[in-house]
Amino acid sequence: ARFRCPAKEGRPESLAMACWRQCRSRLAVQSRRLGAPRESRYFLAQLQDVTPSGIHLGLGARGFQQAAGDDGGRVTGPRHYPSLAQTLRNTRGRELLRIVDTAVPNLKHIKEFSVVLKALALDGQWRRALRLLREMQEMGVQPNLITYNQVLSAMSKDKQVEKALGMLEEMRQNAIEPDVLSYSNCVGACKPSEWERSLQIMESMPAAGLAPDGPCFEHAAAACEEAGEWQRSLALFMEIAQRELESTSVGHNYALSAARQGKQWRHGFEIMAEMAKRTFEPDFRLRQDLEAQSRGLDRAPPPEPSARSTPSPDNVWQRKQQLRELREQDKRRQEERKLEQDRLEREPAAKPYEEEGFMVYGGQDAFANKNAHTMPAMDIAACRKVCQERGYGAFTVWSNQAYFRSEGAAEIKEGMKRAGGTTMYVNLEPESQRKARLKARQEEERRQEQDKQRQERDARRKQREEEGVLESPSPVQHSASQAARGEGGPPQRAAEASWEARPRGGPPTSGGGGGGGFGGQRGPQDRKPRPKLRSPGSYVLPVFAQHDRSNHAERQALIKVIARVQEASGAQNDSEFERECAEVTGTVRLYASHTPCISCMACFCQFQRLFPKVKLCVDFDDWRDTRRMVEMARREEEYKRRGVSPPDYACPGLSDMSDEEEFPDDEPSAASATAVAA
């Protein structure tokens, strides 16, 4: 910046210094008046030269640099991006890519690109990092060794060894010699099935004038251990100590795992003693297994379930080990299930037999996990009655529990499979016969109800006759009796004129309407029973990820929509309902106040599968924005309760909604209030 003053040639230097101090104080006052950010108020004004035309001052705000060359001291921009680096430090996934796409057009310096590449490397986003490297070259910013190593680190996270080796060739073409970190990232990019490639990369390092370091040996030992080559893994780990290289706790845990694979528990105890000297913590499961092997066992017994089921986020080895054990357990369960299914298929099925309108199949089941209804199977007769009354096709008895199937008998027989410990009862009653039976039973119940009402009326009439209080017939009854005898008047039925013959539940109509001339209202016995369908929640199943997510608002909203469709549907079973859902059209708009979780995303996919022709629109806010709005509303209510005017949140000083703002502890006194009013 250039500040002019009335200094002339020959004036003393003290006048120039006084003018410089005056300019500096004016700059500070003006920056405070304009509401500049707090960090930009700390500036350094430096006296550079005193000439007859004025005073040349160099202004360097904190975090800014001056461009060299022909710009004449122009301030070009921030030297560092502390806010961007802090934002990217704990951001992962799509949110990281969104922030990167927003920030890349404003990047100018190679250090700024390095901040973004470091965040992409931590998240393993090697495709975006590679594209950012190409954008740097298009903008005229030449990448250096640091930026290339960050791209290689991203490729190492995703195990892309071919891409990493291609990046090494590109570095040599650009006259940039790879260092030890570059080769270490290439070794770490090898998958367990490519452990031989990792050894080849390490053998090629001396030809480039480099010696492998500790991380190189650890990456190669990890690949060999995961591939089952425990001898090579232990040999590589021992070579780290022979060459006096630095090793980490992750490398020691991989060595313990290799010792467990080879049942070298003595060597494992030596490694744990070395870890204790270096204050490294061995994996609890590895230590238990090695101690069990020293007692002659293969593995330690499984531990009791603890309150914390998830590993520590800082223990990478523990997370990998837990995922590996879960995969092994799932694989064992699948193998046991397959062996059980093969055994059942080899055994001859029991001969089916008919019993009370049901065909009984032993060791058979169909449409598993599609339960229309469940109930205890203590009384098989009650289960048969429920199956016939509700029109279910069959029910399966397993572990003293009955599971009902809404599909028809023909579909159930086609989809029948062998299942151990189950007994299936297939309903042989046709749908038409069931409807006729239900209709006949309704008619019988209606007739019984009418007989009961007639008996009650006769009993009341007889009681009145006995008491001698029988009234004279009413005009309506008299005309009814005349009509019955044919003596004048329009012919009418006595039941229409008799007050006792009027059905309960509505006044008689003036005309001869439907329902026998009594308003056309239908009693409870005339209503058609509503079919029993699957619960709406069974169509959008949640995902159990660290805790129960079945009560999330997004899933509950979709359940409400499915329940409304079920109420409006005329389907008699689940298959008809699903066919009707496939033809439903419309739009469902769903809003959430925070980012949907993986369980809610699964519910969206299941809802879209159930309603393929329905357009599902989902919108959500960032939880930080929602929390900010809730905090603003809370503070406004607090100010209203205290009788204080709320602050203006548009002010730059309160735009971040931080916790620096404190409510006054003491209420304003009466004297101060009077002074303010005056």
Beta strands, then each sheet from edge to edge (+ up, - down):
strand 1: 2-3
strand 2: 43-51
strand 3: 54-61
strand 4: 64-66
strand 5: 75-78
strand 6: 353-355
strand 7: 358-366
strand 8: 373-376
strand 9: 394-398
strand 10: 401-405
strand 11: 416-427
strand 12: 586-592
strand 13: 614-620
sheet 1: 1+ 3- 2+
sheet 2: 4+ 5-
sheet 3: 6+ 7- 11+ 9- 10+ 8-
sheet 4: 12+ 13+
end
